[in-house]
Amino acid sequence: MWEETFKTHKDSKPYGPSSIGVDVNFINFENVYGIPEHADAFSLRSTHDGDPYRLYNVDIFEYDLQNPMALYGSVPYMLAHSEHATVGFFWMNAAEGWIDVNHNKNLFSTATKPITDNIEIPEVTTHWMFESGIFDGFFFMGPTPRDIFKQYTTITGAAPLPPLWAIAYHQCRWNYID
């Protein structure tokens, strides 16, 4: 039996350490967006030759730009958008996770056409990995960005507006000498 101990708490796992993962492919899309919060480009870059995007809530002072490391919040939500459609995926999982993103083009052919008539179609493949949990995933079929966000907030709920007195000048004393 495998178990972890932290102070007086003992967590037994009769089947050993566990993790869960799933592959989600966005066929006929060139760009994907989402999985905040990272100091990276709006359109998620390929992580094929580097570290995957990390999902974990951490406070990193002087973080690196153009880096898939985690920052203040993590939301396992991704959407793909093209001029013809918008689709999305949300995995309700609070565990630490990583997402690999790979941009590529695949050749597709039909049974009625010879192989020389292959069609090159863009695709973004993503591999989602979490330390624990179950698969509690939701696919959003759009077809517009507005529809995607409406479908997403049906699952998660909408954020309430802050009180009127809170919408104003805000100053933090972090990093001040005096």
C-alpha positions in Angstrom: 0.0 0.0 0.0 1.2 3.5 -0.8 0.6 6.4 1.6 1.7 10.0 2.3 2.0 11.6 5.7 1.8 15.3 6.5 2.1 16.1 10.2 -0.7 14.0 11.8 -2.6 13.4 8.6 -2.1 10.1 6.7 -3.4 9.8 3.2 -3.5 6.2 2.1 -3.8 5.3 -1.6 -4.4 1.6 -2.0 -3.7 1.7 -5.7 -0.5 3.7 -5.5 0.2 7.2 -6.8 -2.3 8.3 -9.5 -2.7 10.8 -12.3 -5.2 11.4 -15.0 -4.9 12.7 -18.6 -6.8 13.2 -21.8 -5.9 14.3 -25.3 -8.1 17.0 -26.9 -7.6 17.8 -30.6 -8.9 20.9 -32.3 -9.1 19.9 -35.9 -9.3 22.7 -38.6 -8.1 25.3 -36.1 -4.7 27.1 -36.1 -4.9 28.8 -32.7 -6.0 28.0 -29.2 -6.5 30.5 -26.3 -7.2 30.3 -22.6 -5.7 28.4 -19.6 -5.0 31.6 -17.7 -2.8 32.8 -16.0 0.5 32.8 -17.8 2.9 35.6 -18.9 2.8 34.4 -22.5 1.2 35.3 -25.9 -2.6 35.5 -26.2 -2.5 32.7 -28.7 -1.0 29.7 -26.9 2.3 28.7 -28.4 3.5 25.1 -29.1 5.2 23.5 -26.1 6.5 20.6 -28.2 10.2 21.4 -27.6 9.8 22.8 -24.1 7.9 22.8 -20.8 4.1 22.3 -20.9 1.8 25.1 -19.5 1.5 24.6 -15.8 -1.8 25.0 -14.0 -1.2 25.9 -10.3 -2.0 28.9 -8.2 1.3 30.4 -7.2 2.6 33.9 -6.4 5.8 34.5 -8.4 7.6 37.8 -7.9 9.6 38.9 -11.0 8.2 36.2 -13.3 9.7 35.5 -16.7 7.9 36.7 -19.9 7.0 34.3 -22.7 7.1 31.4 -20.3 4.5 28.6 -19.6 5.1 28.7 -15.8 2.1 29.2 -13.6 1.1 32.5 -12.1 -1.7 33.7 -9.8 -4.7 31.7 -11.1 -5.3 28.6 -13.1 -8.4 27.8 -15.1 -8.4 24.6 -17.2 -10.4 26.2 -20.0 -9.3 26.4 -23.6 -11.0 27.6 -26.8 -10.2 27.4 -30.5 -11.4 30.0 -32.9 -11.4 30.4 -36.7 -13.4 32.5 -39.1 -15.9 29.6 -39.5 -16.4 28.3 -35.9 -15.4 28.5 -32.2 -15.2 25.5 -29.9 -14.1 25.1 -26.3 -13.1 22.6 -23.6 -13.2 22.9 -19.8 -12.0 20.3 -17.4 -13.3 20.9 -13.9 -10.3 19.8 -11.9 -8.5 21.8 -9.1 -5.4 19.6 -8.9 -2.0 20.7 -10.2 -1.9 20.1 -13.9 0.1 20.5 -17.1 -1.0 21.0 -20.7 1.1 20.3 -23.8 0.1 22.2 -26.9 1.3 21.2 -30.4 0.5 23.0 -33.6 0.7 20.9 -36.8 -0.9 20.2 -40.1 -2.3 16.8 -41.1 -3.0 15.3 -44.5 -6.5 14.1 -45.1 -7.7 12.2 -48.1 -11.1 10.8 -49.0 -12.1 7.4 -50.3 -13.4 8.9 -53.5 -10.3 10.9 -54.4 -6.8 9.5 -55.2 -4.0 10.0 -52.6 -2.5 12.8 -54.7 -5.5 14.9 -53.8 -4.7 15.0 -50.1 -5.9 18.1 -48.2 -3.7 19.7 -45.6 -5.8 20.7 -42.6 -4.4 22.6 -39.5 -4.8 21.0 -36.1 -3.9 21.9 -32.6 -3.3 18.8 -30.4 -3.4 19.2 -26.6 -2.5 16.7 -23.9 -4.0 17.5 -20.5 -2.4 15.9 -17.4 -3.5 16.3 -13.7 -2.1 14.9 -10.5 -5.4 13.5 -9.3 -9.1 13.7 -9.9 -11.7 12.4 -12.3 -12.5 13.2 -15.8 -15.2 15.9 -15.5 -14.8 17.6 -18.9 -17.2 19.8 -20.9 -17.1 20.4 -24.6 -18.6 23.6 -25.9 -19.7 23.6 -29.5 -20.3 27.4 -30.1 -20.5 28.2 -32.9 -19.6 31.8 -32.0 -17.3 33.1 -29.2 -20.4 34.6 -27.5 -22.1 31.2 -27.5 -19.0 29.6 -26.0 -18.9 32.0 -23.1 -22.6 31.6 -22.5 -22.2 27.8 -22.4 -19.1 28.2 -20.1 -20.9 30.4 -17.6 -23.9 28.0 -17.6 -21.4 25.4 -16.1 -19.3 27.7 -13.9 -21.6 30.6 -13.1 -21.0 34.3 -14.0 -18.8 36.5 -11.9 -20.8 39.2 -10.1 -20.0 42.8 -10.6 -18.1 44.4 -7.7 -19.9 47.1 -5.7 -19.8 50.6 -7.2 -17.5 51.9 -4.5 -14.9 49.3 -5.4 -14.6 50.4 -9.0 -12.0 53.1 -8.6 -8.4 53.9 -7.9 -6.5 51.1 -6.3 -3.0 51.2 -4.9 -1.0 48.4 -3.3 1.9 49.1 -0.9 3.7 46.0 -2.1 7.4 46.7 -2.8 7.4 50.2 -1.4 10.4 51.1 0.8 8.6 53.6 3.2 
